[in-house]
Amino acid sequence: MPRSDPLPLEAVRDLLGIARALYAAQKREFASRLTLDELAAIGKALVNALRLAQKSGPDTLAHRAAWIQAEDACTRLVHIISLQTPAAAIVEAAVVRVRRIGRRPPNAREERRAAAKIRR
């Protein structure tokens, strides 16, 4: 899609929601700090792309920058999500966030297990 076209804001918002839900799911599964940092960076890039696109019109330098950031974030997100990524875990994490149902804080045993998983 040419950069002179308007950035599809709704699609970018959808991807931001997916990235946030995946972050929450990965965090609940004690993913590595590297994975969580990458998902956070993807989310920030998508938020920035939305802001840039909303402030500028199509075929401007800022709008082209929004396209570049959004496309880069898409590429990075696709590298994290694979066919083995269960959608149920992502959707459940999003539902939990909507309902504000938090997991209880991990006990010492769970924290040790999570730390051992991260070291692997």
N, C-alpha and C positions, 0 to 999 in steps of 0.2 A: 504494500500500500504506500503510495507516495506520501512524503512528509508534508505536502501542502494540504492534504486532507485533514479535517479535524480529528483530533485524538478521540477514539471512542471511550468517553469517560465512564459510561456504565460498565463496559467490559473491564476497564482498569480497576474500577471499584470492586468488581467481582473477583478479580485476581488478588486484590488486596485482602479481601475477606478470606479467600482460600489460603493465602500466605499466613494470615493471622491464625486461622483455625489449625493449619498444619503446625505452626509454632507451638500453639497450646497443646496439641496432641503429642508432639515430639518432647515437649517439656515434661508432660505427664509420664512419658515413657523413659525419662532420664537420658535423652539424646545428648550427644557430646556438645560441649560449649562451642565448638567450631560450627556445627550444624545450626545451633540456635543463633549464633552471631550472624551466620549467612542469611538465615530467614529474616532476622531483624533488619539487616541491610537491604534485603529485597523489599521489605515493607516500606522502609524509609524512601527507597528509590521510587516506588509506586506512589507514595504520598506526594513526593516532590514533583513527579510527573503530572499528577492531578492539579497541583497548585499552579505549576507553570502553564499548563494548558488552559486553565480557567482564567488566568490573568492576561493571556495573550491570544491574539487571533491566529487563525491558520496562516501558514506561509510567512511566519515571523521566526526570528532566530530563537526566541524563547520557546515557541511551539515546537520547533524542530528539536530543541534540547529535550523537551518533554517526550517526544516520540523516541528519541535515542534512549532515554532513561527507562521508559516503559518497555521497549524492546529488549534492552539489556536485562531488566528484571525478569521478563518472561523467559529468556534463555536460561538464566540462573535458576529460576523456579522449576523449569522442566528438568534440569539436571538433578534436582533434589527429589522430585516426585518421579516415581517409576511405576511400572505395572504392578509391582509388588506392594506398593503403598495402599493400604486398605482405606477405602473411602469412609467406611463406617467409623474408624477412629477419628478422622478429621471432622466428620459431621457431629459425632458425639462431643468432641471438644468444643465445637461452636455452640452446640445446644447447651452445654454446661455453662459456657460464658454468658449466654443469653439469660438463662435461668438463675444465674449467679449462685450456682451450686458448686462450691469449692471442695476440693479434696481436703481431708483433714491433714494437718501437718504431718510429715513423715516422722516415724519414731526412729530411735537410734539404729535399730536393725535395718530398716528400709534405707536410711541414709548410707549405711555401710555398703549395702547391696548396690545402691546407685553409684557410689564412689568406685566400687569394684568394676561395675559395668563401664564406666567412663574410662578407667585405666586400660581396659582391654583394647 
